[in-house]
């Protein structure tokens, strides 16, 4: 018998100074039994970093033809496709043909190898942005993971400041390729 997914309730007080976005986010996320805690946390951080009202989690690991998060337009077309982890370049190339914007939140112990092997193959995709999260930061978050997540997250000048239970963890967001889509979208 297959194990059921684990449900996490997430509350994030988001202060994204880079984009001039201040929101109180509430969502529920399912973690597939085969998904690591770091990958779950990567999906949640990608949700916060690229938050817009229409951004939703997909069916996740169990749905191979869907990204981790997406925004769909009124006509059902995917306007923003967000992947988490270290996918094959071919998957991102295909997503780039079918979506207006593609974002990859890359992380993992084999990130340096992935960068050397996959990034050159992605150079021609003009609507793809690749950024990375620090593996050590995700590991520290995983140590504090609970089924009810309550974070205060500040994003400024390419750095994350995430407060959990009064302790603030800091990490950089490293831009690896494509347009830097995590920037101020409107006038202040």
N, C-alpha and C positions, 0 to 999 in steps of 0.2 A: 504494500500500500504506500502510495506517495505521501511524503510529508507536506503539510499545508504551508503556505506562505506565512511569514510573520508580519504583523501589521504594526506600523509605527505612526504615532501621531506627532506631527511636527508643527511647532510654532516658532517663527523667526521674526524678530524685530530687525528689519533691514534698513540700514542707512547706507545707501550706495551713493557716496559723494561724487564719484566719477561720473555718474549718470544723472545726478540730481533727483534721485528716487528714494522716497522714504515711505515704507509700507510695513504693515503688520500682516505677515503671511501665515496662513493656516492651511495645512494639507494633511492628507493621510497617504502613506507610502507602503506598498507591500514589498517585502524582501523574499524573493524566491529562495528555496532551500539551498540551491547551488550558488547563490550570490554571496560574495564576501562582504563583510562589514564595510571595508574600504570602498568597495564599488557602490554600495548603498549610499554611503556618505558623499561620494563623488556625484551621484545623481542629485542628492539634496543640495549640494553646493552649486551645481550647474543650474538647478532650478532658481536659486537665489541670485546668482550672478547674471542670469539672462532673463530674470523675471519680467513678464508682461502679463496682463490680465488673462489672455487666451492661452498661455503656456500650460500644458498638461503633461502628466506622466502617462506613458503608454502602458501596454500590457507587460512590458519589460522583457526579461531574459527569455521567457517562454514564447515570445513572438519574434522570430528571427527576421521578419521582413519590416519591422518597425524600429524606429530609433528609441532611445531612452525617454526623450521628451520631444514634444513637437507643438507647433502652432499651426492650426488649420484655418484657412480662409473660409468665407461664407459658402464658397463653391465646393468645399471639401478638399481642395488642394493643400498640400503641405507647404507652408510659407517659411517655416523655420524647423530644421531637423537638427537635433542635438544628440550626439553620441557621447558615451563615457567609456574610458578604458583605452585599449590599444587595438582597434579594429584593423583589418586589412585595408590597404589603399583602395582596392576595387570597390569595397562597400561605400566608401566616402565619395569616390568618383561617380558611382551610380546615384547616390543621394544628391550630389551636385547637379546632376542632369534633371532631377525631378523636384527640386526645392529651390526657392529663391535664395535661401541662406542656409549654410551648413556650419555647425560648430562642433568641434571635438574638444572635450575636456580630457586630456591625456594624462595618465598616471600609471604607475606600476613599477615593479623592480626592474623590468626589462625596457623601461622607457628609453635609455640611451641607444640600445640596439634598434628599437622601433624607429627612433628618429633617423638613424643612418640608413635603414632599409626602406622605410615607407615615405618619409617626408619628401625625398626627391621625386617620387612618383606622383605626389600631390601638387607639385609646383604650378601646374597649369590650370588649377581650379580657382577661378577668380572669386567665387562666392563662398569659399571655405576659410574659416578661421580655426586655428589650432592654438590652444593654450594648455599649459600644464599646471598641475597642483603638486606640491611637495609630498612625497610618499611618507616622510616622517610626520608631517602635519596630520595626514589622514590616519596614521597609526595612533597618534596621540588622541585623536577624536574617537577612534574605535575603542580605545581603552575606557572611554567615558560614555559609550553608547548605552542608552536606555530606550525602552519602548515608547516613552513620552519624551520627546526632544524639545527643549526650550533654549533657544539661542538668541543672542544679540549679536548681529553681524554688521560690521562697518567695513566698507570697501572704499579705499582711497589710494590713488596713485599706484595702482598695481599691487597693493597689499591688502590682506584680509586680517581683520582683528575680530576674533570670535570669542565671545564671553559665554562660559558655561559655569553655572554655580559660583559666580564671583571670580572665576579665574579666566584671564584673557590669554588666548593662544594666538600667535601671529604666524602668518605665512605669506609668501609672495605668490603672485599669479604670473607665470612666465609666458609671454606671448611668443609662440614658435613660428607661426606662418599665417599668411593671409591678412586681410584687413583687420585692424583692431576694432572689433565690434563692441567691445566693452568700453564705451566712452560716453561722454555727455551727449545726449541725443537732442537736447533743446537748450535754449538760452536760459541762463539763470536769472 
